[in-house]
Amino acid sequence: MEPEVSVKDVLTTSYVGVSESDSVRGAVELMRAERAGSVLVVRGSSAIGIMTEWDVLGVVEDGADPSSVTVGSVMSSPVISIPPDHSLTDAADVMARDEIRNLVVEDGDGIVGVLTQRDVITAAGSFTGATTIDEAELRTMATPESGAVQAETNGGTEYTTQSICEVCGSLADSLWERNGQLVCTDCRSV
């Protein structure tokens, strides 16, 4: 049996930090330069918010000028954080429950790093027991008699158990079978 992996074992220790008074355009330029999907909004050694690419899409959708919109006006706050000694399973549960893709990792001294959905997926793929199972195996493993969550379909190809999209890697409540892969709603039409 493998030991439980902790958040500190897989977190990303470098992160992009901005101020709440920075412009969205400036933050996006940093995100692109650092190839980051989010920026932490920091005040001193504390994270007070996070701005993700989804927040930026909201600015675009509203037709606002990203140069005149501040990060503080679009960031998600307060941030959801987790201590570095928590298990990766606990972190993944928090991400799934709160429907987020980034967790700030903090200890008593401040920010330790960021745990991204990609970090969780990468770590999960490195487990010795990680494997792909087909629909028939999933149904046999998850039965009411075994006490496991029943995997059900709604007419054949949509699964209601939460899992990871095989195309984009995001956590999803519902996956659809397309071309032999289980995909999320966003990737289903691609």
Helices and strands as residue ranges (DSSP letters): H 7-10, E 17-18, H 24-34, E 38-43, E 46-52, H 53-62, H 71-74, E 81-82, H 88-98, E 102-107, E 110-116, H 117-125, H 135-141, G 144-146, E 158-159, E 163-164, E 171-172, E 175-178, E 181-183, H 185-188
